[in-house]
Amino acid sequence: MELKRVVITGLGALTPIGNTVDELWNSLLSGVSGAAGITRFDASDFKTHFACEIKDYDALKYFDRKEVRKLDPYAQYGMIAADEAIQDASLLTESLDKNRVGVIFATGIGGFTTFLNEAAEFGKSDGKSRFNPFFIPKIIGDIAAGHISIKYGFRGPNYATTSACASAGHAIIDAFNYIRLGKSDAIIAGGAEAGINPAGIGGFNSMHAISTRNDDPKSASRPFDKDRDGFVLGEGGGAIVVEEYEHAIKRGAKIYAEIVGGGSTADAHHITSPHPDGLGAMLAMKQAIEESGEKLEAVDHINTHGTSTPVGDIAEPKAIVELFGEHAYKINLNSTKSMHGHLLGAAAAVEIIATVLTLKNDIVPPTINHFTDDPDIDNALNFTFNKAQKRTVNFALSNSFGFGGHNTCIAIKKFN
């Protein structure tokens, strides 16, 4: 069986550093941090008082009041990102066969805020409260995919992937596989998350997973820095239109990049900590590159998982050096989480957009907030610290790793 070529024809994003793809990209190149004091609730009694919230967000700019009542913020974010990607791809042509267009949309947690609010109201009522009739449809993790398909009439594959911070990576890899096997013409793939609430902050605080640098939030996300103390929680959504090459050419679509490989592995080590030598991460990268048919030496850039956690930021560079050997020192590494924070189940979607635009524009966004080298990290690697770097990027990887030991790596090439 001859596998189909798979390309990316549309991008959409709603993030803490930009409410559109153009805004996101400009902020990434400028090294803008999205971290600031939490406005969603009073966080003064928590160990962490800040997060990467979406700025200037008004749901009524995108939905009417009746729709807002039916949509948890995570689903709102996902739908907004998907709308931008679909419009960017000019996908809605008269000849489009909607039976062959799918939606695979990820989330790590789903309707977290809705669940928290409903549970709080129930607790106040001594068990006599009535639940909102939209409670269940608002919290389930697959509902963003459902809403997107209902809005546009897409009747192809439709479901959610959930693998913590690798969730959107699995959604994109699944979309890639459906299309190269000839089972779909196009799939809207991505992820959304809305976890900035008391339970989200409190839960991650109890794990010592997020930064407590309350005196300087903007410098709190500092991947690979000696003094990192945890990730900065983010929110938002990212979406891409994944399309079969001939289908895209036939309709005259613009093509951003080509997806050429995907690796999915497990650490089989610990529920929250990565394998100390990054074995699962290394295997995911190796799989993605082998599937692409390219050599290790072809890799120009890796958008790392790079969360700013003490353990994770040691394991990933180890995996890169072990896999690539001397070539590792010729690769531009970066972590865009240093700017937009950690979007959990949506992270891989936003980061693949950043990686696509890196290929398209031949410029690597920086890893901001680097102040002190960590002696436990190989600092001969090029982490693109603090300032964007121009270079030709023809082949790139985007890594995402999640609690439970889940790993994804997506390989993309410049389209020629």
C-alpha positions in Angstrom: 0.0 0.0 0.0 1.4 3.4 -1.0 1.1 5.9 1.8 -0.2 9.4 1.1 1.8 12.6 1.7 0.4 14.7 4.5 0.7 18.5 4.7 -0.4 21.3 7.0 -2.7 23.9 5.4 -4.2 25.9 8.2 -3.1 27.2 11.7 -5.2 28.6 14.6 -4.3 29.7 18.1 -5.6 31.3 21.2 -2.8 31.7 23.7 -1.5 33.7 26.7 0.8 35.7 24.3 -1.5 36.2 21.4 -5.1 35.6 20.5 -4.3 34.7 16.9 -1.5 32.9 15.1 0.1 36.2 13.9 0.0 37.6 17.5 1.5 34.4 18.9 4.4 34.4 16.4 5.2 38.1 16.9 5.3 37.6 20.6 7.5 34.5 20.3 10.1 36.3 18.2 10.0 39.3 20.6 10.5 37.1 23.7 7.3 38.1 25.4 6.3 36.4 28.6 2.6 35.7 29.2 3.0 35.3 32.9 1.2 37.7 35.3 -0.9 37.7 38.5 -4.0 35.5 38.3 -7.2 37.3 37.6 -9.6 34.3 37.5 -9.8 34.1 41.3 -8.2 35.3 44.5 -4.9 33.3 44.6 -3.4 35.1 47.6 -3.8 32.0 49.8 -2.0 29.8 47.4 1.7 29.2 47.1 1.6 30.4 43.5 -0.2 33.7 42.6 0.5 33.9 38.9 -0.1 32.0 35.6 -0.2 32.5 31.9 -3.8 33.6 31.3 -5.3 34.5 27.9 -5.4 38.3 27.8 -8.5 40.5 26.8 -10.7 37.5 26.4 -14.5 38.0 26.1 -16.4 34.9 25.2 -19.3 37.0 23.8 -17.0 38.2 21.0 -17.1 34.6 19.7 -20.3 33.1 21.0 -23.8 34.2 21.8 -25.0 33.9 25.4 -26.9 30.7 24.9 -23.7 29.1 23.4 -21.6 30.3 26.3 -23.9 28.5 28.8 -23.2 25.3 27.0 -19.4 25.6 26.6 -16.7 25.2 29.3 -13.8 27.6 28.6 -11.7 24.7 27.3 -14.2 24.0 24.6 -14.5 27.7 23.8 -10.7 28.0 23.3 -10.6 24.9 21.1 -13.5 26.1 18.9 -11.9 29.5 18.5 -8.5 28.0 17.5 -10.2 25.5 15.1 -12.2 28.4 13.5 -9.0 30.3 12.7 -7.3 27.2 11.3 -10.3 26.3 9.1 -10.5 29.9 7.7 -6.7 30.1 7.3 -6.9 26.9 5.2 -9.8 28.1 3.1 -11.1 24.6 3.7 -14.8 25.2 3.3 -15.2 24.9 -0.5 -18.3 23.8 -2.3 -16.5 20.6 -3.5 -15.4 19.6 0.0 -16.5 16.1 0.9 -17.4 16.5 4.6 -17.7 12.8 5.0 -13.9 12.7 4.6 -13.1 15.5 7.0 -12.5 14.7 10.6 -11.8 16.3 14.0 -9.3 14.8 16.5 -9.1 17.3 19.3 -7.2 16.8 22.6 -7.4 17.8 26.2 -5.6 16.8 29.2 -8.4 17.4 31.7 -11.5 18.7 29.8 -14.1 20.8 31.5 -12.2 21.3 34.7 -13.6 24.7 35.6 -17.2 23.6 35.1 -16.7 20.5 37.3 -15.1 22.6 40.0 -17.9 25.2 40.0 -20.7 22.7 39.9 -19.1 20.6 42.7 -18.8 23.8 44.8 -22.4 24.7 44.3 -23.5 21.2 45.2 -21.4 21.3 48.4 -23.1 24.5 49.5 -26.6 23.0 49.1 -26.2 20.1 51.5 -26.7 17.7 48.6 -30.0 19.2 47.5 -28.7 21.3 44.6 -29.8 20.7 41.0 -27.0 20.3 38.5 -26.9 22.4 35.4 -28.4 20.3 32.5 -25.3 21.1 30.5 -23.0 19.8 33.3 -22.0 16.5 31.7 -21.7 17.7 28.1 -19.5 20.6 29.3 -17.0 18.5 31.2 -16.4 15.6 28.9 -13.1 15.6 27.1 -14.4 14.8 23.7 -16.9 17.6 23.5 -14.7 20.2 21.8 -14.2 17.7 18.9 -18.0 17.2 18.9 -18.8 20.9 18.8 -16.3 21.6 16.0 -17.8 18.7 13.8 -21.4 19.8 14.5 -20.6 23.4 13.6 -19.1 22.5 10.2 -20.8 19.2 9.4 -17.6 17.2 9.4 -18.5 13.5 9.5 -15.1 11.9 9.4 -13.2 10.5 12.4 -14.2 12.4 15.5 -12.8 11.9 19.0 -10.4 13.2 21.7 -7.0 12.0 22.7 -5.9 12.3 26.4 -2.4 11.7 27.5 -1.7 14.6 29.8 0.8 17.0 28.3 1.3 14.8 25.2 -2.5 14.8 24.4 -2.4 17.2 21.4 0.7 15.4 20.1 -1.2 12.2 19.9 -4.1 14.0 18.2 -1.8 15.3 15.5 -0.1 11.9 15.0 -3.5 10.2 14.7 -4.6 12.7 12.1 -1.3 12.1 10.2 -1.9 8.4 10.2 -5.6 8.6 9.1 -4.7 10.7 6.2 -1.6 8.9 5.0 -3.6 5.6 5.1 -6.2 7.3 2.8 -9.0 7.2 5.3 -9.6 11.0 5.3 -8.9 14.0 3.1 -8.4 16.5 6.0 -8.6 16.5 9.8 -8.7 19.4 12.2 -6.2 18.4 14.9 -5.2 20.1 18.0 -6.0 20.6 21.7 -7.4 23.0 24.3 -7.1 23.4 28.1 -8.5 25.7 30.7 -7.0 24.7 34.1 -6.3 28.0 35.7 -8.6 27.7 38.7 -8.2 27.0 42.5 -8.0 23.2 42.0 -5.5 23.5 39.1 -3.2 25.8 41.0 -3.7 24.1 44.3 -3.2 20.6 42.8 0.0 21.5 41.0 1.2 23.3 44.1 0.7 20.2 46.2 2.9 18.3 43.8 5.6 21.1 43.8 5.2 21.1 40.0 4.7 24.8 39.3 6.9 27.8 40.0 6.3 29.9 43.2 8.4 32.9 41.9 5.7 35.3 42.9 8.1 38.3 43.1 8.8 38.1 39.3 6.3 36.0 37.4 7.6 37.0 33.9 10.9 35.3 34.6 9.4 32.3 36.4 9.4 30.0 33.4 13.1 29.4 32.8 13.7 26.1 31.0 17.2 24.7 31.4 18.2 27.4 33.9 19.9 26.4 37.1 17.4 28.2 39.3 14.2 26.9 37.6 11.6 25.9 40.2 8.7 24.5 38.1 6.5 25.3 35.1 4.0 28.2 34.8 0.5 27.0 34.2 -1.0 28.3 30.9 -4.3 28.0 29.1 -5.7 28.2 25.5 -6.0 26.2 22.3 -4.2 25.4 19.2 -5.4 23.8 15.9 -3.9 22.8 12.6 -5.6 21.6 9.4 -3.8 18.3 8.4 -4.5 17.5 4.8 -3.7 14.9 2.1 -1.2 16.5 -0.3 -3.0 15.8 -3.6 -6.3 17.1 -2.0 -4.6 20.3 -1.0 -2.9 20.8 -4.4 -6.2 20.1 -6.2 -8.0 22.9 -4.4 -5.0 25.3 -4.6 -4.4 25.4 -0.8 -1.3 27.1 0.6 0.9 24.6 2.3 2.9 25.5 5.4 4.9 22.3 5.9 4.8 18.5 5.5 4.3 16.1 8.4 6.7 13.2 7.7 6.8 11.2 11.0 5.4 10.7 14.4 6.8 8.8 17.4 4.7 7.6 20.4 6.3 5.9 23.3 6.1 5.3 27.1 8.8 5.8 29.7 7.3 2.9 31.8 9.1 4.5 34.8 7.0 6.8 37.0 3.6 8.6 37.1 5.0 12.1 37.1 8.8 12.0 36.6 10.4 11.2 33.3 12.9 8.4 32.9 16.2 10.0 34.2 18.0 9.2 31.0 15.1 10.2 28.8 14.8 6.7 27.3 11.2 7.2 26.2 11.9 10.6 24.8 14.8 9.3 22.8 12.8 6.4 21.4 10.0 8.8 20.3 12.4 11.0 18.5 14.1 8.0 16.9 10.8 6.6 15.7 9.7 10.0 14.2 13.0 10.4 12.3 13.0 6.8 11.0 9.5 7.2 9.8 10.4 10.3 7.9 13.2 8.5 6.0 15.6 11.2 6.9 19.0 10.8 8.6 19.6 12.1 12.2 22.0 14.7 10.7 19.1 16.3 8.8 17.5 17.6 12.0 18.0 21.4 12.2 15.7 22.3 15.1 13.8 20.8 18.0 11.1 22.5 19.9 11.7 20.7 23.2 9.2 19.8 25.9 11.3 22.1 28.1 8.9 22.8 31.0 11.2 24.5 33.5 11.0 21.6 36.0 14.1 20.5 37.8 14.0 16.8 36.7 12.4 17.1 33.2 14.9 19.7 31.9 17.8 17.3 32.7 16.3 14.2 31.1 15.4 15.7 27.7 18.9 17.1 26.8 20.4 13.8 27.8 18.1 12.0 25.4 19.1 14.4 22.6 22.8 14.0 23.1 22.4 10.2 23.4 20.4 10.0 20.1 22.2 12.6 18.0 25.8 12.4 19.3 28.0 15.2 17.9 25.1 16.4 15.7 23.2 17.4 18.8 25.5 20.5 19.1 24.4 21.7 15.6 20.7 21.7 16.4 18.9 24.8 17.5 16.9 23.7 20.6 14.3 25.9 22.2 11.3 25.9 24.6 8.5 28.2 23.7 6.9 27.3 27.1 9.3 29.9 28.5 6.9 32.5 27.0 3.4 31.0 26.7 3.6 28.7 29.7 2.6 25.1 29.9 -0.8 24.6 28.2 -1.0 21.0 29.3 -3.2 19.0 26.8 -3.0 21.9 24.3 0.8 22.3 24.5 1.8 20.2 21.6 -0.7 22.0 19.3 0.6 25.4 20.1 4.2 24.2 19.9 3.7 22.5 16.5 2.4 25.9 15.2 5.6 27.6 16.5 7.7 24.8 14.8 5.8 25.2 11.5 6.4 28.9 11.5 10.1 28.4 12.4 10.4 26.3 9.2 8.5 28.8 7.1 10.4 31.8 8.3 13.9 30.3 9.0 14.1 31.9 12.4 14.1 30.1 15.8 12.2 31.8 18.6 14.2 32.1 21.8 14.1 30.2 25.1 13.8 33.3 27.4 14.7 33.7 31.0 18.1 32.1 31.0 20.4 33.6 33.6 22.6 30.8 35.0 23.9 27.6 33.4 23.0 24.4 35.1 26.0 22.1 35.6 23.8 19.1 35.3 22.8 20.1 31.7 25.2 20.0 28.7 25.5 23.7 28.1 27.4 23.2 24.8 24.0 22.5 23.3 22.4 25.5 21.6 19.2 26.2 23.5 18.6 29.5 21.6 18.8 31.4 24.9 17.2 34.8 25.2 17.3 35.9 21.6 15.8 34.5 18.4 18.3 33.1 15.9 18.1 33.1 12.1 19.1 29.9 10.4 17.9 27.7 7.6 15.5 25.2 9.0 14.4 22.4 6.7 13.6 19.6 9.1 12.4 19.9 12.7 10.9 18.0 15.6 8.4 19.0 18.3 8.5 17.0 21.5 5.8 16.6 24.1 5.9 14.4 27.2 3.1 13.8 29.8 2.4 12.5 33.2 2.1 8.8 33.1 5.2 8.6 31.0 3.6 9.4 27.6 5.9 10.8 24.9 5.2 12.1 21.4 7.5 13.5 18.8 6.3 15.0 15.5 8.6 15.4 12.5 8.0 18.1 9.9 9.8 19.2 6.8 9.8 22.5 4.9 7.4 22.1 2.0 9.1 22.2 -1.5 
